[in-house]
Amino acid sequence: MSTSFKDIFAGLQGDKAIWAIVALLALFSFLPVYSAASNLAYIKGDGNTVRFLIKHGMHLVLGFAMLYGVHKIPHHYFKGLSFIALPFVIILLIVTLAQGTTMGGANASRWIKIPILGVGFQTSTFAGVVLMVYVARYLAKIKDKAVTFKETLVPLWLPVAVVLGLILPANFSTTAIIAAMVVALVFLGGYPLKYLGIVIATGIVALLFFVLMAKAFPGMFPNRVDTWISRVENFANDEVDADADYQIEKAKIAIASGGLLGQGPGKSVQKNFLPQSSSDFIYAIIVEEFGLAGAGFLLFLYMLLLFRITVIAHKAETIFAKLVVVGVGLPIVFQALINMAVAVELFPVTGQTLPLVSSGGTSIWMTCLAVGIVLSVSAKRKPTPVKEESELNPLDVLSEAL
């Protein structure tokens, strides 16, 4: 058994600091998830909190297996894989939008059931990772070329618009995050600023048009636009109805109760009142139980992850490698900061989880997928000998062609 573990650890490639960070985040997550799960257990009536802990552990095991497998793939293969996966992602988003679940009478078409596993899967998160790799591939392809705006419309902006347009009706916050990350990546990739300005202006107009259509025909997207507007109004206006701002109020009470060192693991009181205490608002529970010290340490880990991502991007040898690290790595830290900002009322409620800490399979798996890509770029691999044309596999051919 010890030999097998040694073999596994010997096979870990890439940045060791990132391996340590994701391992610490995953191990730490068991404490707040298990504590917050008591609320879910008693709501369901059985009081069995252990099954939530086991479920979270299984999500992490599958996620780290995915991370390990992905980080073994040479990073240049992701160019071809993103090109292949993008049409599949679009089809998946269409199916999700058409058949997604409804929660509490409101349109929540974010999830699709995986028949084999019997679990829900949030397709927009997967779409975000694939889209960022695809954009990085295209930017690397045109890096040394003088392109016109018209030339980039179909190969670059059409896929971006389709993916964002399919996510928007059910999940504005994820759409906004992906759009912001695409803009940041395109800017860093050297795309002409005058063209980027046109794209941003077009996106704003398209969003306003969608809001007007949803207001004119409320049956198309029940409650979604009203939810967005109410969340922004609650954030901007201090004098709001307590029921409308229930989540934030409970989160603030939890944070205020934390103090410097917290109430102690499992001793949160607000977990019994705060909705989504194991996912969207888990940071508030962490502050309550582990205090400013625990919350600060968690923030430090994410900032260290950001630093390592920047170092890896700087050291990467190809344009694609630099851009793909930024494209899939930055959204992890960005999402974490948004989750924390929501808990302390620095940002409107968005429904974004805390990567690798919150419960939820999709969030964990897609974070592990993104980290695996980053580690693949950071891995030092021996240069492969030049192969004869007959020896090349399809991925080699596709990667070279793209």
C-alpha atoms as one frame of an Amber mdcrd trajectory, in Angstrom:
protein
   0.000   0.000   0.000   2.792   2.409   0.899   4.507   1.665  -2.393   1.392
   2.525  -4.360   1.061   5.853  -2.527   4.706   6.575  -3.265   4.094   5.817
  -6.931   1.137   8.195  -6.972   3.049  11.040  -5.329   6.047  10.387  -7.567
   3.731  10.813 -10.550   2.602  14.281  -9.488   3.900  16.797 -11.976   3.704
  20.539 -12.198   3.819  23.267  -9.580   4.097  21.693  -6.120   2.765  24.835
  -4.419  -0.517  24.558  -6.329  -0.799  20.893  -5.371  -0.344  21.914  -1.732
  -2.890  24.753  -1.986  -5.659  22.664  -3.528  -4.981  19.855  -1.035  -5.224
  22.278   1.912  -8.436  23.806   0.570  -9.969  20.373   0.035  -9.000  19.093
   3.487 -10.191  22.256   5.199 -13.537  22.081   3.361 -14.644  19.017   5.333
 -14.997  21.049   8.545 -17.394  23.803   7.365 -19.284  21.490   4.987 -19.923
  18.930   7.726 -20.941  21.665  10.146 -23.256  23.444   7.697 -24.752  20.149
   6.509 -26.598  19.764   9.812 -29.102  22.331   8.580 -29.773  20.309   5.408
 -29.975  17.072   7.355 -32.664  18.324   9.703 -34.590  20.038   6.909 -34.785
  16.669   5.171 -35.986  15.189   8.435 -33.513  12.359   9.005 -30.780  14.279
  10.856 -28.089  12.229   9.125 -25.182  14.617   8.575 -22.635  11.895   7.808
 -24.083  11.191   4.385 -23.464  14.807   3.363 -19.857  14.460   4.486 -19.465
  11.213   2.524 -21.047  12.820  -0.539 -18.663  15.768  -0.318 -15.741  13.374
   0.064 -16.797  11.425  -3.024 -17.043  14.659  -5.003 -13.501  15.558  -3.957
 -12.150  12.076  -4.733 -13.642  12.192  -8.222 -12.423  15.764  -8.665  -8.846
  14.939  -7.705  -8.910  11.868  -9.965  -9.948  14.217 -12.776  -7.218  16.692
 -11.789  -4.595  13.941 -11.789  -5.664  12.639 -15.188  -5.890  16.076 -16.806
  -2.506  17.242 -15.527  -0.900  14.251 -17.277  -2.119  15.467 -20.688   0.408
  17.652 -22.576  -1.101  21.127 -22.574  -0.963  21.638 -26.351  -3.575  18.898
 -26.729  -6.139  21.191 -25.114  -6.189  23.324 -28.261  -7.679  20.498 -30.264
  -9.844  19.259 -27.412 -11.461  22.684 -26.925 -12.247  22.876 -30.647 -13.918
  19.461 -30.467 -15.710  20.095 -27.179 -17.211  23.498 -28.029 -20.042  22.198
 -30.290 -20.816  19.547 -27.664 -20.965  22.261 -24.977 -23.396  24.332 -27.057
 -25.677  21.318 -27.540 -25.466  20.581 -23.818 -26.424  24.162 -22.952 -29.416
  24.024 -25.304 -30.615  20.790 -23.710 -30.086  22.231 -20.233 -32.012  25.391
 -21.038 -34.873  23.349 -22.486 -35.037  20.645 -19.808 -33.446  22.205 -16.743
 -35.106  21.965 -13.362 -37.477  24.437 -11.780 -36.954  25.371  -8.127 -39.631
  26.989  -6.052 -41.636  27.922  -9.112 -38.756  29.970 -10.538 -36.847  29.197
 -13.669 -33.540  27.621 -12.652 -32.494  25.945 -15.867 -28.891  25.501 -14.807
 -28.785  21.780 -14.144 -29.075  18.617 -16.140 -29.331  15.126 -14.753 -26.597
  12.614 -15.574 -28.568   9.351 -15.927 -25.644   7.015 -15.214 -24.536   8.791
 -12.023 -27.967  10.035 -10.995 -26.583  13.457 -10.046 -27.138  16.989 -11.287
 -24.543  18.752 -13.419 -24.303  22.511 -13.969 -23.363  22.780 -17.623 -22.531
  26.497 -17.565 -19.467  25.872 -15.383 -18.096  23.317 -17.824 -18.914  25.635
 -20.721 -16.875  28.407 -19.082 -13.718  26.278 -18.891 -14.046  25.029 -22.478
 -14.754  28.527 -23.796 -11.702  30.028 -22.082  -9.424  27.368 -23.590 -11.022
  27.933 -27.000 -10.491  31.714 -26.791  -6.864  31.188 -25.710  -6.367  28.877
 -28.719  -7.718  31.468 -31.139  -5.743  34.367 -29.646  -2.544  32.337 -29.858
  -3.344  31.576 -33.484  -3.692  35.260 -34.477  -0.999  36.627 -32.159   1.412
  37.720 -34.877  -1.219  38.574 -37.469  -2.955  41.840 -38.285  -6.634  40.898
 -38.196  -9.743  42.905 -38.934 -12.823  42.915 -36.747 -14.797  41.153 -39.476
 -12.275  38.298 -39.565 -12.718  37.607 -35.855 -16.511  37.726 -35.760 -17.259
  34.108 -36.683 -14.271  32.201 -35.266 -14.018  34.182 -31.989 -17.056  36.230
 -31.062 -19.830  34.038 -32.465 -18.985  31.085 -30.159 -18.605  33.476 -27.215
 -21.981  35.094 -27.947 -23.742  31.739 -28.374 -22.370  30.294 -25.121 -23.114
  33.438 -23.107 -26.550  33.781 -24.689 -27.473  30.232 -23.687 -26.270  30.689
 -20.099 -27.786  34.157 -19.532 -31.499  33.265 -19.204 -30.876  31.056 -16.171
 -27.636  32.342 -14.658 -26.721  35.995 -14.960 -23.846  35.906 -12.462 -22.027
  33.077 -14.253 -22.597  34.836 -17.583 -21.127  38.054 -16.192 -18.078  36.264
 -14.754 -17.349  34.375 -17.982 -17.849  37.540 -20.052 -15.496  39.524 -17.797
 -12.859  36.783 -17.978 -13.142  36.589 -21.782 -12.691  40.364 -22.041  -9.679
  40.219 -19.708  -8.130  37.335 -21.650  -8.706  38.999 -25.010  -7.164  42.211
 -23.669  -4.100  40.357 -22.365  -3.908  38.467 -25.655  -3.279  41.695 -27.552
  -6.639  41.960 -29.321  -7.088  45.501 -30.753  -8.714  47.770 -28.183 -10.930
  49.521 -30.721 -12.484  46.197 -31.674 -12.812  45.177 -28.036 -14.701  48.406
 -27.334 -17.185  47.532 -30.062 -17.692  44.067 -28.564 -18.274  45.421 -25.033
 -20.761  48.024 -26.291 -22.601  45.374 -28.317 -22.748  43.103 -25.279 -24.259
  45.850 -23.106 -26.888  46.596 -25.750 -27.698  42.877 -26.073 -28.098  42.587
 -22.282 -30.436  45.579 -22.152 -32.466  44.114 -25.012 -32.757  40.812 -23.136
 -33.946  42.583 -19.975 -36.560  44.525 -21.938 -37.766  41.335 -23.661 -37.990
  39.509 -20.334 -39.993  42.408 -18.878 -42.289  42.539 -21.909 -42.818  38.758
 -21.939 -42.429  37.603 -18.318 -43.601  34.091 -19.136 -40.443  33.396 -21.152
 -38.053  33.549 -18.187 -40.137  33.445 -14.971 -38.790  35.595 -12.127 -35.177
  35.692 -13.339 -34.832  39.360 -14.337 -36.910  40.428 -11.335 -34.525  38.434
  -9.117 -31.473  40.176 -10.618 -33.020  43.618 -10.186 -34.161  42.945  -6.609
 -30.699  41.714  -5.611 -29.035  44.843  -6.990 -31.660  47.066  -5.317 -31.191
  45.264  -1.992 -27.439  45.781  -2.270 -27.698  49.464  -3.205 -30.452  50.392
  -0.753 -29.835  50.133   2.986 -33.508  50.504   3.837 -34.887  47.270   2.462
 -37.393  44.789   3.747 -35.763  42.320   6.134 -37.361  39.333   4.409 -35.930
  40.384   1.035 -32.451  40.680   2.483 -32.655  37.655   4.772 -29.532  35.864
   3.503 -27.231  38.854   3.859 -28.576  39.705   7.311 -27.924  36.181   8.599
 -24.468  36.162   6.972 -23.595  39.450   8.681 -24.737  38.078  12.048 -22.534
  35.008  11.512 -19.524  37.143  10.633 -20.087  39.493  13.564 -20.220  36.477
  15.896 -16.877  35.140  14.694 -14.510  37.572  16.321 -10.781  36.938  16.020
 -10.641  33.167  16.558 -14.278  32.159  16.022 -16.767  30.076  17.977 -14.974
  26.832  17.150 -15.496  24.071  14.552 -19.127  22.958  14.372 -20.344  25.651
  16.776 -21.985  27.947  14.240 -25.483  29.095  15.185 -26.399  30.844  11.951
 -25.940  27.674   9.896 -29.390  26.731  11.203 -30.953  29.854   9.720 -28.787
  30.793   6.726 -29.939  29.292   3.415 -27.187  27.761   1.251 -24.899  27.705
   4.284 -22.841  24.834   2.830 -22.395  26.384  -0.617 -23.078  30.028  -1.530
 -22.685  31.414   2.024 -20.154  28.975   3.420 -17.636  31.795   3.936 -19.915
  33.375   6.535 -20.001  30.062   8.431 -16.201  29.830   8.187 -15.822  33.311
   9.705 -18.266  32.453  12.487 -16.509  29.200  13.391 -12.869  30.060  12.678
 -12.918  33.829  13.092 -10.870  36.445  11.318  -7.801  34.208  11.572  -9.399
  31.312   9.677 -11.030  33.588   7.116  -7.731  35.412   6.571  -5.851  32.157
   6.117  -8.383  31.047   3.490  -8.002  34.357   1.650  -4.220  33.940   1.831
  -4.459  30.526   0.137  -6.440  31.962  -2.765  -4.017  34.868  -3.118  -1.121
  32.399  -3.099  -2.911  30.437  -5.808  -3.224  33.642  -7.838   0.494  34.319
  -7.369   1.456  30.822  -8.547  -0.859  31.105 -11.563   0.860  34.379 -12.488
   4.305  32.796 -12.118   3.347  29.803 -14.272   1.867  32.066 -16.956   5.029
  34.183 -16.955   7.302  31.135 -17.295   5.214  29.389 -19.960   7.084  29.001
 -23.230   4.245  29.470 -25.735   1.566  32.114 -26.176  -1.171  29.501 -25.915
   0.258  28.155 -22.652   0.410  31.653 -21.135  -3.131  32.514 -22.182  -4.716
  29.204 -21.178  -3.231  29.443 -17.672  -4.674  32.922 -17.275  -7.954  31.921
 -18.917  -8.756  28.952 -16.680  -6.805  29.994 -13.574  -8.009  33.542 -12.945
 -11.733  32.622 -12.834 -11.063  30.337  -9.843  -9.642  33.182  -7.754 -12.166
  35.670  -9.154 -15.058  33.417  -8.158 -13.593  32.944  -4.676 -13.300  36.704
  -4.166 -16.880  37.231  -5.344 -18.155  34.565  -2.929 -16.321  36.253  -0.040
 -17.461  39.722  -1.127 -21.102  38.601  -1.164 -20.832  37.221   2.371 -19.496
  40.529   3.720 -21.954  42.577   1.613 -19.377  44.097  -0.701 -21.174  42.587
  -3.696 -24.786  41.700  -4.574 -25.918  38.105  -3.999 -24.758  36.021  -6.975
 -25.050  32.352  -6.078 -21.362  31.635  -6.730 -19.703  28.911  -4.657 -16.320
  29.014  -2.925 -14.018  26.887  -5.141 -12.886  23.583  -3.578 -14.505  24.524
  -0.255 -18.252  24.727  -0.892 -20.269  21.562  -1.325 -21.428  20.720  -4.836
 -19.998  18.302  -7.355 -19.959  20.489 -10.461 -18.054  23.323  -8.796 -15.438
  20.934  -7.405 -15.037  18.972 -10.648 -14.707  22.002 -12.907 -12.263  23.680
 -10.518 -10.175  20.496 -10.572 -10.378  20.437 -14.375  -9.094  24.018 -14.553
  -6.334  23.370 -11.999  -5.335  20.251 -13.941  -4.852  22.350 -17.075  -2.713
  24.846 -15.144  -0.593  22.022 -13.717  -0.242  20.512 -17.185   1.321  23.755
 -18.390   3.625  23.938 -15.377   4.782  20.325 -15.735   8.299  19.854 -17.057
   8.111  17.142 -19.669  10.916  15.666 -21.668  10.793  16.802 -25.287   9.178
  14.106 -27.403  11.103  12.851 -30.416   9.853  13.852 -33.843   7.451  11.213
 -35.109   6.912   9.992 -38.606   3.606  11.061 -40.164   2.259   7.510 -39.905
   2.985   7.438 -36.149   1.061  10.600 -35.258  -2.205  10.124 -33.374  -5.308
  12.198 -34.232  -4.792  14.588 -31.298  -1.240  15.342 -32.456  -2.491  16.126
 -35.941  -5.379  18.260 -34.659  -3.160  20.163 -32.215  -0.668  20.955 -34.945
  -3.416  22.044 -37.323  -5.012  24.369 -34.750
